[in-house]
Amino acid sequence: MSVDARTRIADAADLNALEAVRVALLGKQGSISALMKTLGAMAPEERQARAPAIQALRQEAADAIAARKAALEGAALEAQLAAEALDLTLPAPETPRGTVHPVSQVMDELAEIFADLGFAVATGPEIEDDWYNFTALNMPESHPARAMHDTFYFPDGAPKGGRTASSSEAVGQQQGRMLLRTHTSPVQVRTMLAEGAPLRIIAPGRVYRSDSDATHTPMFHQIEGLVIDRDIHLGHLKWTLETFLKAFFERDDIVLRLRPSYFPFTEPSVEVDVGFALADGKRVLGGSGDAPGHGWMELLGSGMVNRRVIEMSGLDPDEWQGFAFGVGVDRLAMLKYGMDDLRAFFDGDVRWLAHYGFSAFDQPTLSAGVGARA
């Protein structure tokens, strides 16, 4: 290859200039390509003598161009890496990041607290049948308590539940309609039927009722607890709720008041009120509800499991007793973290989520405090 060709290849400043040199030498109209075309007009003896030299010239030019191209590409990469280098000694740039929804965080907090008390987490279907949602919980078809739930029913032609009914369920299953569950209590019945007793579970999940305002939405979250064992009484219930609420709100001055009430699936039934004090016009849980400037706030419902519910769940109510309680997870989140409108939980507003959300690294632990925020 001539000195001029080598110089032109070596002096190519970028890939475009090098491509121009390649075309001038090896393109269809290039100088070396023109030499290759002359071989066809030569006599065999002359072609045999000159062909190796021309082929070697072509290969030498191609190798030189490839080497220069690799050098130019390497230099371009080095320049790009230098321009895009991050100074790791500086603070990380602010980038968008997701947060854990308060409901998910509170669910994890509750699971952590009750796991320490020996409770397992149980789940069940959100599309439930009439028997599990009402009848097995001591609410037959004519029971007035059904009207309290504002139930979302599926059309009459919807398929029934997939499990074969036992003799105690048969009548209810035959008449049953499919619906969106109005509470997580059906999980209690399903778990008793599947696992028997003794039993200690919580049942968190989504539930559905036809209601919507600042403190109610058509879909919300509940957690229910169930303990079934021998010789269980209201004292066990009160201790469990006190321990749970003190751990959840991270206060030792939580005071409870049990007030007689009515739920068809518990007997006796009690509403649980928690004492609060007014501070800057806001309710702060803690302290005696009867002191000046204090009051009582209704927080959850509970009671001893009705004998009929235990019997419908396949257990002997003369041998097994238990208590159950239920509370809205969304309401617990509102009380603990100072939110005033339940509808904002489901708006998907990233500004609200950025303010009230939790870091994915903020895992609730009893040792660090279940409510520690990042």
Buried (B, 14 or more C-beta within 10 A) or exposed (E): BEEEBEEBBEEBEEEEBBBEBBEBBBBEEBBBBEBBEEBEEEEEEEBEEBEEEBBEBBEBBBEBBEEBBEEBEEEEEEEEEEEEEEEEEEEEEEEEEEBBBBBBBBBBBBBBBBEBBEBBBBEBBBBBBBBBBBBBBBBBEEBEBBEEBEBBEEEEEEEBBEEEBEEBBEBBBEEBBBBBBBBBBBBBBBBBBEEEBEBBBBBBBBBBBEEEEEBBBBBBBBBBBBBBBEEBEBEBBBEBBBBBBBBBBEBEEBBBBBEEBEBBBBBBBBBBBBBBBEEEEEEBBBBBBEEEEBBBBEBBBBBBBBBBBBBBBBBEBEEBBBBBBBBBBBBBBBBBBEBEEBEBBBEEEEEBBEEBBBEEEBBBEEEEEBBEEE
